Amino acid sequence: IINDSSMSDVYQGVRFAPFSTQDNVVVGSVSYNYIGEVASFSLQSTENTRIDKKMLNDCVNDFCFSPGSTLDDPGIMAFAYGGESFGTLLYDISSETNGGAYNLRTEPLCVQFAKGRGNQQIYYGHRDGAVSMLDTRARKFHVLDLNSNDSFGSATALQTLYDENLLIAKGSFGSCRVYDLRFVKRDADTRQSYGCALFNMSIPHSGHKTKSVRCVGLATDINESIVASPFIDTKNGVELAIWCIKTGRLIRTLDVSKRKTALHSYSK
């Protein structure tokens, strides 16, 4: 559908824009050139429009569109980038201007807007396992979790829910965490906000932590009652762990390495 004359580029990530229409599908993508450097960030559409933006010559780890954006008001995008000067960048699509850049304590690997709160809150998952939130109104970061441990690894994916109090993070070792944002507390001495995970949803003992680094992503059902995430077991098989979001309980695992498996509702 989208024509790209640069055959030497390798695409690192692609996301659909929420302001896509049936007649004009818009996607954002980050591409590397043949020597492994970030070539550009692009907005592309089925109408063959393309807007290239250089992203500070750094490694773009992830990006996302603001929720509820429309074709007339496409809103802003949030970027998480690495490199020597890792940090975040906000980009206004309409005015084609930077909305602010922020340096962080540790490298952000993933980024996600909060649902239902406009552009006011943006969440970042970090290489050290921490999760932080950017309050765009106050232009201030809040750390939600500093308790990284050997069972979680790096925060590689985030999922915000329509229940605005809950946030799910996936760790590079296969496990997931559920955060309740109502329990975030403020430290009077450091003037920083801290919180901890409401649930630690660990993979079963059959899971292989270091091999599970190759499995990324998580997904919820339409009712946001269960979350599924892949991991690698000790026999090198790919399994899908399914947890209950409300209790953090592991419901079951599905072996998806050798056969196609249909997911039904396990949210009993």
N, C-alpha and C positions, 0 to 999 in steps of 0.2 A: 504494500500500500504506500509506504513512504520510500521515495527514491533517494539514495545517498550515493553520490559519485565517488566518495572517498572510500575505496575498497580496503585501504590499509588500516582504517580505524577499527578499534575493538570496543564494543559497547560494554560499559561497566554496570550501568543501571538504567532502567526505563520506568517511567510512571505515567499513567493516564492523567490528564488534566481534568478536574471536575467540571470545567466549563466547556468540555467537548459536547458536540451535538451529533445527531444522527447523520447529518450531512458533512460534518467537518470534525474529525477526530484529532485531538491535539495531544501530543505526548512530549514529555521532557526526557532528555537523555544525556548521559555523560559518556564521552568517548575518549579513548586513549589512541595515540598514534602508534606506529609500528615499533618505536623504541621505548614504549611504556610510559611516556609522559601524558599528562592530561591535555588533550588537544583543545577541547572546548565543551561548554554546556550548550545544548541546542533545544529550542522549542520547534517542533516539527508538526505538520498537519497534513491531512489528506488533500488539502488544496495546494500542496507543494510550496507552502511558505516555510521559511527556515530563518531563525534568528540565532546567531552564534554569539556566545558571551564567554570571554576568557575569565576563568575563575581563579584569579590571583596566582596562576601557575602552580597551584598546589593540588594535592590529591583530594578529590571530592569523594568522600565516603558515602554520602547519602544526601537526598534532597526531598522536599515534599511541598505540595501546593496547599494554600490556605483553604479551609473548608468553606463551603457555601459560595465560592467564587463563581462568577458568571462571565459570559463572553463580553458583556459590556463593562464589567468590573472584575477583572481576573485576579485582583488582590496581590498578595505578596507570596514569595517562596522563601523557604528556610533551607540553608545548606549547612552540612557538617563536613568539615574538611580536615585533612591531616597535613603531612609535611612537617617541615621544621617549625613553622609558625601556625600550628593547628588552632582551630577555633570555629566560629560560626559566622554566617553572613546572611542577612536578610536582603531580599531583592524585590523591588516594586516593579511588577510586570508592566503596568500601565505607563508609568513615567520613565521606565527603564533606568531607574536610579537605585543605588544601594540604600537600604533602610537602616543600616548599622552593622558593624562588625564587632565581635566580642572574642577576646582571648579567654581560654578556659584552663582549669587546673590540669586536666588530662584530656587526651584526644577523644573527640566524639566520633562514634562509629555509625550512629543512626539518629534520625530525627523524625518527629511526628507532632502535628498540631493537635491540640485538645479539641474534641468534638463539642459543638454547641456553645463555644465561648469565643466565637469570632477569631480574631488574630491575637487574642490577649495572652494566651499561654502556649508555649512550645516546649516539648520535652526532648531531651537528648540522652542517649545511652553511651557510656564511656568504656574505653579499653580496660580500665581497672575494675569494671563491674558496677560503678556508681551510676545513678540516674539523676539528672538535674532538670530543673524547669526554669525557663526564661519568662519572666513577667514583662511583656513588651510595653506595658503602660509605665511601670516604674523603672524599666530597663535594668533589671536586677535578676541575678541567678539565685535559685534556691536548690540546695543539694538534698535530694530525697533519700539517698542511701549511701553510706560510706562503708557498709559492712560487707565488702567483697570477700568471698572465701573460695576455697579450692573446689567446692561443689558447683559453683556458678560460672566462673570465668568472666569474660568480657560481655557487656550488654550489647547484643548484635541486632536486636529487633524490638520495636515498641508497638503496642496496640492500644489506642485510647478507645474508651467505650462511651456509649450514649449515657450511661450512668456516670456523670461528670466527676464522681468521687473516686473512680477506679481507673487504674492503669496497669497494663501487663507488660512485663519485660522478659525477653528470652536471653538466656546466657549461652555462651559459646560451648559449654559442656552439656547442653541439652535441656537443662532444667529451666523453669519459668518462675516468675515472681509476680504476685498481685499486690499493688500498693493502694492503700486507702488514703487519699489526699487530705482527709479530715484529721488524720493523726499526725500531720507534719507539725513539728514544734519549733519554736524560735529560741536560739541560744542567746542569753542576755549578754554574755561576755564577748562573743565573736560577732553578734548581730547577724548571724546566719541561721537559716532554717534547716532543720534536719528531720529525717523521718526514717522509718524502717519498713520492711516488707510485711504486709498483712499475712500472706501465705508464701511459703517456699514450696513450690511444686516440683519435687525432684523426680528424675527418671528412675526406673526400677534398678535393682542391683545388676540386672542383665545388661545394662547400658555401659558403653565404653566412653568415658569422658573425653579423652583426648581425640579419639576418632570422630566424636560427634561434632567437633569443630567444623567439619565439612557440611553439616546440616544447618541450614539457616531458615529463618522465617517462622511465623506462627499465624494461626487463623482462628476466628471464632464463628459460631453458628449465627444465624440471622437473629436469634433471640438473645445472643450474647450470654448464654448460660454455660457453655462449654468452650474450652480452648484446646486446640490440637497443635502439636509441634513434633517434628521428626528428630530422631536420634539414631546412633549406630550401636548395635549390640556387640557383645564380645565375639560373636561369630561372623562379624562384618555384614550382618543383615541390617536393612533399613526398617525401622519401626516407627510407628506414630503413637505418641502418648496423648491420651485424652483426659483432661482434668475438668472437674466442676469448678467454675469460677467463684461460686458463692461460698464453697467450703474448702477449696484447695485440694480436694480428694482426688486421687488417681482413679478414674473410672475403669479404664482398660487400656491395653496396648494392641495395635494392629500391625501385623507383619505385611509390609507393602513392598518388600524387596523382590519378590518373585511372582506376584500376581496383582491384578487390579482389585482394589477393595472399595466397595461403596460405603460411604459414611452415612449412618442413620442417626437418629437423635438418641443420645445417651444421657440426656439431661433429666434423669428421673430423680 
